[in-house]
């Protein structure tokens, strides 16, 4: 697992994709009960994010966002 710096070329794309998921309704943070989406790290294929108490579901949620170019490695 690696941890991307906020200046990494994939950083903004990752948060934009997270916000675009229907569950998040355009909000990349989804602040609820003092909690929000947290970046947990990245593997070669995915970025891993966690929300301890999502405002829509009131439960823990996990999101795995495909890294740039990951699909090309599968082809």
C-alpha positions in Angstrom: 0.0 0.0 0.0 1.3 3.4 -0.8 0.0 6.8 0.3 -0.3 9.5 -2.3 0.7 13.1 -1.6 -1.9 15.8 -2.3 0.3 17.0 -5.1 0.1 13.6 -6.9 -1.4 13.8 -10.4 -4.2 11.3 -9.4 -5.2 13.1 -6.2 -7.9 15.5 -7.5 -9.2 12.9 -10.0 -9.7 10.4 -7.1 -11.8 12.9 -5.1 -13.7 14.0 -8.1 -14.7 10.4 -8.9 -15.6 9.8 -5.2 -18.0 12.8 -5.3 -19.5 11.5 -8.6 -20.8 8.3 -7.0 -24.5 8.4 -6.6 -24.1 7.6 -2.9 -22.3 10.9 -2.4 -24.5 13.2 -4.5 -21.6 15.4 -5.7 -20.0 15.8 -2.2 -16.5 14.4 -1.9 -16.5 14.7 1.9 -20.1 13.9 3.1 -19.5 15.2 6.6 -21.8 13.5 9.1 -21.5 13.3 12.9 -18.0 14.8 12.7 -16.8 12.2 10.2 -16.1 12.4 6.5 -14.5 10.3 3.7 -10.9 9.3 4.6 -8.2 8.3 2.1 -6.7 5.1 3.4 -4.0 4.5 0.7 -3.6 3.1 -2.8 -2.6 -0.2 -4.3 -1.4 -0.6 -7.9 -5.0 -0.9 -9.1 -7.2 1.1 -6.6 -7.5 4.0 -4.2 -9.1 2.9 -0.9 -11.4 5.3 1.0 -13.5 4.8 4.1 -16.4 6.7 5.7 -17.1 5.7 9.3 -20.8 6.9 9.3 -22.1 8.0 5.9 -24.9 10.5 6.0 -27.1 8.5 3.5 -26.7 5.1 5.1 -25.7 5.9 8.7 -23.2 3.1 8.5 -19.6 2.5 7.5 -18.9 2.7 3.8 -15.9 1.7 1.7 -15.1 2.9 -1.8 -12.4 1.6 -4.1 -11.6 3.9 -7.0 -9.7 2.5 -10.0 -6.3 4.1 -10.5 -5.5 5.8 -13.7 -4.3 3.2 -16.3 -5.3 0.2 -14.1 -7.8 -1.1 -16.7 -5.1 -1.0 -19.4 -2.9 -3.4 -17.3 -5.8 -5.9 -17.3 -6.2 -5.9 -21.1 
